[in-house]
Every structure is written in C-alpha cells, then in structure tokens.
Amino acid sequence: MSFLTIEHLEKSFGPNRVVKDFNLTIEKGEFISLLGPSGCGKTTVLRMVAGFETPTSGAIHIDGKDVVRLRPNQRSIGMVFQAYALFPNLTVAQNVGFGLKVNGTARQEIQSRVEEMLSLIGLPDLGARYPFQLSGGQQQRVALARALAPRPQVLLLDEPLSALDAKIRVSLREEIRAIQQKLGITTIFVTHDQEEALSISDRIVVMHQGIADQVGTPFEIYNNPATRFVAGFVGTLNLMEAKVIDAEKGVTTIGGAPVILGRPLPKGKATLAARPETIRLGRAPGKDTVLAGKITGVNFLGSVIRLRADVGGQVIDFDTFNAPGVPPPTPGTEVELSLSARDLLVIPE
C-alpha cells in the first residue's frame, strides 16, 4: 500500500479550476518533484497536502489516514517555504527547536534534537546567531532543519531554492537530496526548474493547467515525453514537421530527405522530435539519416557549443563538444546533419 495517496483532488477559486482531477501515489521514502510553469497548480497541490488549502473535492491519505479534515499541525508534515519564513527575533537554535517547543517537548530533548539537526545541515556552531547574520543558503538550511526537527512523516518543499544564486542552488539541492535519503523521509518538492527536478527526483510529476500531464522517472520524462507539452517543457527539443509517405511502414521526409522510422504513423503529416544531443554534425557512424542544412546561429556554452541550422525551412538545434583549436562552423555554412531514426520521437497531437 502506498504511503501517501492523492485521489481525484480538485481545487477551484470561484469559477477558476486550478487543480483538476489530480491523482498520485507516493511510496514511503520517495522523492517526488512537482514540475511545471507558474500557474499550473503545483503549489496549490502542495498546500492542500499541507492543510493550508481545503480541496474542493478529493481525498488525501497519509499512512492510510484521511487527512483532508485535519489541521496542518495534525498531519505530521514539515514544510520549507520559498522565503525561508524564519523568526527574526529568535536565534538559529530557537528557530530549529520552535516546533518541538510548541509540541511541549522537554527542554533537554529539544536541545539534543537541535544539536542533531544543526550537525545534519552542517551548521553546528551557528546556533547562537540570528537569521540576519546568515547567508541565504544558510537560512534555507535552518528552515530545512526546523521542518525536520519534529520528525514529520512527510517533508514538503515549496520552491526552496529559487531565491538563491545558481552555484548555491546546485550545492544545496544536492545537500537536500542527501539529507532526504539519509533520513528516508517521504518528500514532495515543488519547482519550475527542470534541471532541479531531473537531478534529484525519484519521479517527476509534470503539471500543465492543473493536470498531471505525465508521471515518471527523470529518464522516462526526458526520453519518452507523453504529450506535446511535456516534450516542449522538459529539456530542449527540436520539433519537426514531417510529410508521411507510407504511414504503415513509417516512411516520412523532413526537408525533402527520407526518414524511415519503421513504426506506424498517422496519415498525412506527423510531428517528430529530437534532442540536440542526438544530432551530429557531418556524417557520423551509426547514424542512418542525413539532413542538409545551413548554419544560422552559434551559441558557445563552455564545454558544449549549441549550433542552429535551417533544414528545409525548419529550425534545428544540435550540440557539439568544444574542441580547442577546432572552431565551429560560422553562420551561412552549408552542413550535413546526421541522426538515427530510432532516436526520433513521435509527438502526439
């Protein structure tokens, strides 16, 4: 039996349906990310699990217990907010121990647990400081320790890294994942950053207009998007309109060049997709399809150079590794691009 179950969850604000028939089962100790653009309903789902919003309809069960009618402090949930929400007049230690104090925990036990939590987040010597004396990353670590101190059954994180700079975000998300795995706590992480979701999640729920468009592992979400929205939102994807020559055998053309997929296609035309990393400059071994194009853009990204080409009026992005002493082709250069038909995705309409 799943540890956390969400069934037919709906939320409306007046006539606006923000969450529509949302269903999800989460195993104990699993790390789930709700991924999607602003306004897709992911934070509303999180707030309903936390008890800060009341569902219009639907059920939420934690460890077999229906919690929809329970107050937030009755759900055994720890929550980390985007804006830290630390008490400025309390020290770090007092902030971490706040939930324990409210629960009536003995003073000696609070002190022991606070020391344990500060050690866990790597700030064992900062208990006497106040939040304004900490960096943003340190404040977020304290917020995480405060959420974990009462030993909740579920940890909820609402875009906790969005206010931090890029380098700190990367290191802190790795720390959060390491702590989550060490404690084995069931976790829901809300983010609009696909890289975050792909790098630390056991599974990802891609949300769009209040609906869970796809649920799967990072590998499944990235390599086998179930809808056009998921395909376009997660990672960079080239969408190419192909003319279908033989629908049964999967024979098409892109920019006039034959592409044989070997699997059934809709008649007339199909939308095919390819990730930039699956396309090679020139005729590469093992690639069975060659497209002729012209370079229209060069974007230097350090170890990788992203090139853009016009292929029969369609824009295709592809990647090459930076090789010192071998400059990339310049805009206007006629090139050949090679790819494997097996790497092409057929995007449903």
Secondary structure, 3 states (H helix, E strand, C coil): CCCEEEEEEEEEECCEEEEEEEEEEECCCCEEEEECCCCCCHHHHHHHHHCCCCCCEEEEEECCEECCCCCHHHCCEEEECCCCCCCCCCCHHHHHCHHHHHCCCCHHHHHHHHHHHHHHCCCCCCCCCCHHHCCHHHHHHHHHHHHHCCCCCEEEEECCCCCCCHHHHHHHHHHHHHHHHHHCCEEEEEECCHHHHHHHCCEEEEEECCEEEEEECHHHHHHCCCCHHHHHHCCCCEEEEEEEEECCCCEEEECCEEEECCCCCCCCEEEEEECHHHCEECCCCCCCEEEEEEEEEEEECCCEEEEEEEECCEEEEEEEECECCECCCCCCCEEEEEECHHHCEEECC
